[in-house]
């Protein structure tokens, strides 16, 4: 049955990167367009606090609404500029000495690049880092830490390690809604397949970015099989990309994704179907698949007439019995970085980094706080509250590995390699060898 799709409210994560190139000024128009210092944001106190980010549209509206109470109370004027080509724009502006006071990086790599160049300011000098660690999901600051200094404060998170299921059909089958391990989840997979229904729905199609879904799968397995220490070594290239542990993880993943009858339509359907269509089989009157692994942003592609809380359930993707002991979460998030030491800029960043930020955005939908202390009552539905609880109760959080790797790998050879692996053109060893051999010096 064909269903109409809409982006429900404001979407988070890479799938919703439809930011508009426009500028919005809160309070009164005008003012400085940048921080004014040759090495970054200026130290002068005049003008509004300028912020550059990647998100526009409904996300921008919700972001501005979340800033309004702070501005009313503090009297600080904030000027936000949205730019779809954020990565290029922030580099250009910094090089030209026209950095914003604050930049919202959607990925840690670009921020650490500016930190290494001495442009981004270490937040240790301006924020109470220990207090921040106390309220954030464990491990969130690791991705923005360099040489012992923190350069990015999380102000939004994406949770990727989620398994979705159609409530009525799944629960009628008697399957666990909180499997204790991946081993148990794979056993559920076999039981579902025995009934004649495809256990999993999965789709990788994304035009030039086809394959990114596959990179997430391998990252999930690396994190669950070996834990955060080995995962970090792999992502940072401290162990080879084709380390025997990675080969073993990819082979093990193949048992699930390439197993006969495990995924609806098989590998050809997975490659040629848009990732945004992966949820649809779960919403059929008689679901044609029972499980889907994807981040919280996928709810933006659910059928517009769906009662999400009544129709869809969600649980955390667990670890293997012989793997990491605990619940890891793979995800992402926007990081607020400081390019000006003027007090008003520090005050704004302090607010963005606090559990008080985001109430209005949370109520609008499509946003998750990285803080365990954020009031979950602000989320608009039970599904979002469940996801927030999953993230908050995790033992460890790790950023999407491809976002931390050099772009030639994380946004190139890793994507294409996973497609070649899935369609059987190359083996696990061949794909990983080629990615390793092409790692930038």
C-alpha positions as CSV (number, residue, x, y, z in Angstrom):
1,X,0.0,0.0,0.0
2,X,1.5,3.4,-1.0
3,X,1.9,5.8,1.9
4,X,2.5,9.5,1.7
5,X,5.7,10.6,3.4
6,X,6.5,13.9,5.2
7,X,9.3,15.2,7.3
8,X,7.6,15.2,10.6
9,X,8.5,18.5,12.3
10,X,12.2,19.4,12.2
11,X,14.6,16.6,11.5
12,X,17.9,16.0,13.1
13,X,21.0,14.3,11.7
14,X,22.6,14.0,8.2
15,X,19.3,12.9,6.6
16,X,17.8,16.2,7.3
17,X,20.6,18.4,6.0
18,X,18.4,20.7,4.0
19,X,19.5,23.9,5.7
20,X,18.6,27.1,3.9
21,X,21.3,29.7,3.1
22,X,19.7,32.5,4.9
23,X,20.4,34.8,7.9
24,X,18.1,35.5,10.8
25,X,18.7,38.3,13.3
26,X,17.1,38.1,16.6
27,X,16.2,41.3,18.4
28,X,17.1,44.3,16.2
29,X,18.5,43.9,12.7
30,X,22.0,45.0,11.8
31,X,25.1,44.8,13.8
32,X,28.4,43.1,13.1
33,X,28.6,40.2,10.7
34,X,31.5,38.5,12.4
35,X,33.7,38.5,15.5
36,X,36.1,41.0,14.0
37,X,39.5,39.5,15.1
38,X,42.1,38.5,12.6
39,X,42.6,35.1,14.4
40,X,38.9,34.4,15.0
41,X,36.1,36.1,16.8
42,X,36.9,39.5,18.3
43,X,37.4,40.4,21.9
44,X,35.3,43.6,21.6
45,X,32.0,43.7,23.4
46,X,30.1,45.6,20.8
47,X,27.4,44.3,18.5
48,X,25.4,41.1,18.7
49,X,26.8,37.6,19.4
50,X,27.1,36.0,16.0
51,X,26.5,32.3,15.4
52,X,27.0,30.3,12.2
53,X,25.4,26.9,11.8
54,X,24.3,24.4,9.1
55,X,20.6,24.1,9.9
56,X,17.8,26.2,8.5
57,X,14.1,26.0,7.9
58,X,12.0,24.5,10.7
59,X,15.1,23.6,12.6
60,X,16.2,27.2,12.6
61,X,12.8,28.4,13.8
62,X,13.0,26.0,16.7
63,X,16.6,27.0,17.5
64,X,15.7,30.7,17.6
65,X,12.6,30.0,19.7
66,X,14.9,28.2,22.2
67,X,17.2,31.2,22.4
68,X,14.4,33.8,22.9
69,X,13.9,33.3,26.7
70,X,17.7,33.6,27.3
71,X,17.8,36.8,25.3
72,X,14.8,38.2,27.1
73,X,16.5,37.5,30.4
74,X,20.1,38.5,29.6
75,X,19.5,41.3,27.2
76,X,22.1,39.8,24.8
77,X,21.3,40.1,21.1
78,X,22.0,37.0,19.0
79,X,22.4,36.9,15.2
80,X,22.2,33.5,13.7
81,X,23.3,32.7,10.1
82,X,22.4,29.4,8.5
83,X,24.6,28.1,5.7
84,X,24.1,24.8,3.8
85,X,27.8,24.8,2.9
86,X,28.8,25.3,6.5
87,X,32.1,23.3,6.2
88,X,33.4,25.5,3.4
89,X,32.0,28.8,4.7
90,X,33.5,28.4,8.2
91,X,37.0,27.7,6.8
92,X,36.7,30.7,4.5
93,X,35.5,33.1,7.2
94,X,38.2,32.0,9.6
95,X,40.9,32.4,7.1
96,X,39.6,35.8,6.2
97,X,39.6,36.9,9.9
98,X,35.8,37.0,9.9
99,X,35.0,34.1,12.2
100,X,31.6,34.2,14.0
101,X,31.7,34.4,17.7
102,X,30.2,30.9,17.9
103,X,30.1,28.1,15.3
104,X,27.9,25.0,15.5
105,X,29.8,22.2,13.9
106,X,27.7,19.2,12.8
107,X,30.8,17.0,12.8
108,X,33.9,17.0,15.1
109,X,36.5,16.8,12.4
110,X,36.1,20.3,11.1
111,X,36.2,21.7,14.7
112,X,39.4,19.8,15.6
113,X,41.0,21.1,12.4
114,X,40.4,24.6,13.6
115,X,41.6,23.7,17.1
116,X,44.9,22.4,15.7
117,X,45.3,25.6,13.8
118,X,44.9,27.6,17.0
119,X,41.7,29.3,15.8
120,X,39.0,27.7,18.1
121,X,39.3,28.6,21.7
122,X,39.7,25.9,24.4
123,X,36.5,25.8,26.4
124,X,38.3,24.7,29.6
125,X,39.2,28.4,30.0
126,X,35.5,29.5,30.0
127,X,33.3,26.6,31.1
128,X,33.1,24.3,34.1
129,X,34.1,21.2,32.2
130,X,33.7,18.8,35.1
131,X,30.2,20.1,35.7
132,X,29.5,19.7,32.0
133,X,30.8,16.1,32.1
134,X,28.5,15.4,35.0
135,X,25.3,16.1,33.1
136,X,26.3,14.9,29.6
137,X,25.9,11.4,28.3
138,X,29.2,9.6,29.1
139,X,31.8,10.0,26.4
140,X,30.2,12.8,24.5
141,X,33.0,15.3,25.1
142,X,35.7,12.8,23.9
143,X,35.1,13.6,20.2
144,X,35.8,17.3,20.7
145,X,38.9,16.9,22.9
146,X,42.4,17.5,21.6
147,X,45.6,17.4,23.5
148,X,43.6,17.3,26.7
149,X,41.6,20.4,25.9
150,X,37.8,20.5,25.1
151,X,36.9,22.6,22.0
152,X,33.2,21.7,21.5
153,X,30.2,21.7,23.8
154,X,27.3,19.5,22.6
155,X,24.0,21.3,22.0
156,X,22.1,18.6,20.2
157,X,22.5,14.9,19.8
158,X,21.4,12.2,17.3
159,X,21.0,8.6,18.6
160,X,21.7,6.0,15.9
161,X,21.7,2.7,17.8
162,X,18.0,2.1,17.6
163,X,16.0,-0.9,16.5
164,X,12.4,-0.1,15.5
165,X,9.5,-2.6,15.3
166,X,5.7,-2.6,14.5
167,X,4.2,-2.9,17.9
168,X,1.0,-4.9,17.3
169,X,2.5,-7.6,15.0
170,X,5.8,-7.8,16.8
171,X,4.3,-8.2,20.3
172,X,1.7,-10.6,18.9
173,X,4.6,-12.8,17.8
174,X,5.8,-12.9,21.4
175,X,9.2,-11.4,20.6
176,X,11.2,-9.6,23.3
177,X,11.0,-5.8,23.2
178,X,14.2,-5.5,25.2
179,X,16.6,-8.2,24.0
180,X,19.5,-8.6,26.4
181,X,22.2,-9.2,23.7
182,X,22.7,-9.2,20.0
183,X,22.8,-13.0,20.3
184,X,19.2,-12.9,21.5
185,X,18.3,-10.4,18.8
186,X,19.8,-12.7,16.1
187,X,17.8,-15.6,17.6
188,X,14.6,-13.4,17.3
189,X,15.7,-12.9,13.7
190,X,15.6,-16.6,13.0
191,X,12.3,-17.1,14.7
192,X,10.7,-14.3,12.6
193,X,12.1,-15.7,9.4
194,X,10.7,-19.1,10.3
195,X,7.2,-17.6,10.1
196,X,7.7,-16.5,6.5
197,X,8.2,-12.8,7.2
198,X,11.4,-11.0,6.5
199,X,13.0,-10.1,9.9
200,X,14.7,-6.9,8.8
201,X,14.0,-3.9,6.5
202,X,17.1,-2.1,5.4
203,X,17.9,0.4,2.6
204,X,21.1,2.1,1.7
205,X,20.2,4.3,-1.3
206,X,21.3,7.9,-1.0
207,X,22.5,9.0,-4.5
208,X,26.2,9.9,-4.3
209,X,26.2,9.0,-0.6
210,X,24.9,5.5,-1.1
211,X,26.7,3.3,1.4
212,X,26.6,5.5,4.5
213,X,24.0,3.3,6.1
214,X,26.5,0.4,5.7
215,X,29.2,2.3,7.5
216,X,26.9,2.8,10.4
217,X,26.3,-1.0,10.6
218,X,30.0,-1.8,10.7
219,X,30.6,0.9,13.3
220,X,27.7,-0.6,15.4
221,X,29.4,-4.0,15.3
222,X,32.8,-2.7,16.1
223,X,31.5,-0.8,19.1
224,X,29.5,-3.8,20.4
225,X,32.1,-6.5,19.7
226,X,35.2,-4.8,21.0
227,X,34.1,-1.7,23.1
228,X,35.0,1.9,22.9
229,X,38.8,1.5,23.3
230,X,39.3,-0.6,20.2
231,X,36.6,1.4,18.4
232,X,38.5,4.7,19.1
233,X,41.8,3.1,17.9
234,X,40.2,2.0,14.6
235,X,38.5,5.4,14.0
236,X,41.8,7.3,14.7
237,X,43.8,4.9,12.5
238,X,45.9,3.8,15.5
239,X,45.2,0.2,14.3
240,X,44.9,-0.5,10.5
241,X,41.5,-0.2,8.9
242,X,41.9,-3.8,7.8
243,X,42.9,-5.1,11.3
244,X,41.8,-8.7,11.8
245,X,39.2,-7.5,14.3
246,X,37.6,-5.3,11.7
247,X,37.6,-8.2,9.2
248,X,35.9,-10.4,11.8
249,X,33.3,-7.7,12.5
250,X,32.4,-7.3,8.8
251,X,32.2,-11.0,8.3
252,X,29.9,-11.3,11.3
253,X,27.7,-8.5,10.0
254,X,27.5,-10.3,6.7
255,X,25.9,-13.3,8.4
256,X,23.0,-10.9,9.2
257,X,22.7,-8.7,6.2
258,X,23.6,-11.3,3.6
259,X,21.9,-14.2,5.2
260,X,19.2,-15.7,3.0
261,X,15.8,-14.2,3.8
262,X,17.1,-12.0,6.6
263,X,16.4,-8.7,4.9
264,X,13.3,-7.8,2.8
265,X,14.2,-8.0,-0.9
266,X,17.8,-9.0,-0.4
267,X,20.9,-7.1,-1.2
268,X,19.8,-5.6,-4.5
269,X,16.7,-4.1,-2.9
270,X,18.9,-2.7,-0.1
271,X,21.3,-0.9,-2.5
272,X,18.6,0.4,-4.8
273,X,16.0,1.6,-2.2
274,X,16.3,5.0,-0.7
275,X,17.2,4.8,3.0
276,X,14.2,7.0,3.8
277,X,11.9,4.2,2.6
278,X,13.3,1.6,5.0
279,X,10.5,2.2,7.6
280,X,7.6,1.7,5.3
281,X,7.3,-2.1,5.5
282,X,6.8,-1.7,9.3
283,X,3.7,0.5,8.7
284,X,1.9,-1.9,6.4
285,X,-1.5,-3.2,7.6
286,X,0.3,-6.6,7.7
287,X,4.0,-5.7,8.2
288,X,6.3,-7.3,5.6
289,X,9.3,-6.8,8.0
290,X,9.6,-6.7,11.7
291,X,12.9,-4.9,12.5
292,X,14.8,-1.8,11.3
293,X,18.0,-0.4,12.6
294,X,18.3,3.4,12.1
295,X,18.8,6.6,14.0
296,X,16.1,8.8,15.6
297,X,15.9,11.1,12.6
298,X,14.2,8.3,10.6
299,X,11.0,9.2,12.3
300,X,10.9,12.2,10.0
301,X,10.2,9.8,7.1
302,X,7.4,7.9,8.8
303,X,3.9,8.0,7.0
304,X,2.3,11.4,7.8
305,X,-0.9,9.8,9.0
306,X,0.8,7.4,11.4
307,X,0.1,7.5,15.1
308,X,3.8,6.8,16.0
309,X,3.3,6.1,19.7
310,X,0.6,3.5,18.9
311,X,2.2,2.0,15.9
312,X,6.0,1.8,16.4
313,X,8.2,0.6,19.3
314,X,11.9,1.1,19.7
315,X,14.7,-0.4,21.7
316,X,18.5,0.0,21.9
317,X,20.6,-2.2,19.8
318,X,22.3,-4.4,22.4
319,X,25.9,-5.8,22.6
320,X,27.1,-9.3,21.9
321,X,27.4,-11.9,24.7
322,X,31.1,-12.1,24.0
323,X,31.6,-8.4,23.4
324,X,31.5,-5.1,25.2
325,X,29.9,-5.4,28.7
326,X,27.4,-2.6,28.8
327,X,25.2,-0.6,26.5
328,X,27.0,1.6,24.0
329,X,25.3,4.2,21.8
330,X,26.5,5.3,18.4
331,X,25.4,8.8,17.4
332,X,26.3,12.3,16.5
333,X,25.6,15.9,17.5
334,X,26.1,19.5,16.9
335,X,29.1,21.0,18.8
336,X,29.2,24.7,19.9
337,X,32.7,26.1,19.4
338,X,34.0,29.5,20.6
339,X,35.9,31.9,18.4
340,X,35.6,35.0,20.6
341,X,36.4,35.5,24.2
342,X,34.0,38.4,24.7
343,X,31.8,37.9,27.7
344,X,28.5,38.0,25.9
345,X,29.7,35.2,23.5
346,X,30.9,33.1,26.5
347,X,27.5,33.6,28.2
348,X,25.7,32.5,25.1
349,X,27.8,29.4,24.6
350,X,27.4,28.6,28.3
351,X,23.7,28.6,27.8
352,X,23.9,26.5,24.6
353,X,26.0,23.9,26.5
354,X,23.6,23.7,29.5
355,X,20.7,21.4,30.2
356,X,18.4,24.5,30.2
357,X,18.8,24.9,26.4
358,X,16.4,23.4,23.9
359,X,13.1,23.3,25.7
360,X,11.2,25.0,22.8
361,X,13.1,22.9,20.2
362,X,12.3,19.7,22.1
363,X,8.6,20.5,22.2
364,X,8.6,21.2,18.4
365,X,10.1,17.8,17.8
366,X,13.2,16.5,16.0
367,X,15.7,17.4,18.7
368,X,17.4,15.5,21.5
369,X,19.4,16.9,24.4
370,X,22.8,15.4,25.1
371,X,22.2,16.0,28.8
372,X,21.0,13.2,31.0
373,X,19.4,15.9,33.3
374,X,17.2,17.4,30.6
375,X,13.6,17.2,31.5
376,X,12.1,14.5,29.3
377,X,8.6,15.9,29.8
378,X,9.5,18.5,27.2
379,X,9.6,15.9,24.4
380,X,6.4,15.8,22.4
381,X,5.7,12.1,22.5
382,X,6.4,8.8,24.3
383,X,8.6,7.5,21.4
384,X,11.0,10.5,21.7
385,X,11.0,10.1,25.5
386,X,11.9,6.4,25.1
387,X,14.8,7.3,22.8
388,X,16.0,10.0,25.2
389,X,16.0,7.4,28.0
390,X,17.9,4.9,25.8
391,X,20.6,7.5,25.2
392,X,20.7,8.8,28.7
393,X,21.1,5.3,30.3
394,X,24.0,4.2,27.9
395,X,27.3,3.3,29.5
396,X,29.2,5.1,26.7
397,X,28.5,7.3,23.7
398,X,30.6,7.3,20.6
399,X,30.4,9.5,17.5
400,X,29.7,8.0,14.1
401,X,33.2,6.9,13.1
402,X,33.0,8.0,9.5
403,X,32.4,11.5,10.6
404,X,35.7,11.4,12.5
405,X,37.7,9.8,9.7
406,X,39.4,11.8,6.8
407,X,36.7,12.8,4.3
408,X,38.4,10.7,1.6
409,X,37.6,7.7,3.7
410,X,34.5,8.6,5.9
411,X,32.7,10.3,3.0
412,X,34.3,8.3,0.1
413,X,36.1,4.9,0.1
414,X,34.2,3.7,3.2
415,X,30.8,4.4,1.5
416,X,31.7,2.8,-1.8
417,X,33.6,-0.1,-0.2
418,X,30.5,-1.1,1.8
419,X,28.4,-1.2,-1.4
420,X,31.0,-3.4,-3.1
421,X,31.0,-5.7,0.0
422,X,27.2,-5.9,0.1
423,X,26.7,-6.7,-3.6
424,X,29.4,-9.3,-3.4
425,X,31.8,-7.7,-5.8
426,X,34.6,-7.8,-3.1
427,X,35.2,-9.8,0.0
428,X,35.5,-8.2,3.5
429,X,39.2,-8.5,3.3
430,X,39.5,-7.0,-0.1
431,X,37.3,-4.0,0.8
432,X,39.1,-3.3,4.0
433,X,42.5,-3.7,2.4
434,X,41.6,-1.1,-0.3
435,X,40.3,1.4,2.3
436,X,43.5,0.9,4.3
437,X,45.7,1.4,1.3
438,X,43.9,4.6,0.3
439,X,44.0,6.1,3.8
440,X,45.5,9.7,3.4
441,X,49.0,10.2,4.6
